[in-house]
């Protein structure tokens, strides 16, 4: 898809520190956004699937793990 230009507003000290250290602010911002998006997608998935997660946990608590009789450890 390529790259797009965006505008970001940063704290002046943060921007100056990054510049002084020779850090690539665009790549750092991109990495942070990728990580934040991953965390948010995971949070949303857990929220959307909470009923199934809870139901499975209750089933395991009541009946044990499925196929546990086949475990060798």
Secondary structure, DSSP 8 states (H G I E B T S, - for coil): -----------HHHHHHHHHTT--HHHHHHHHHHHHHHHHHHHHHHHHTHHHHHHHHHHHHHH-STTGGG---
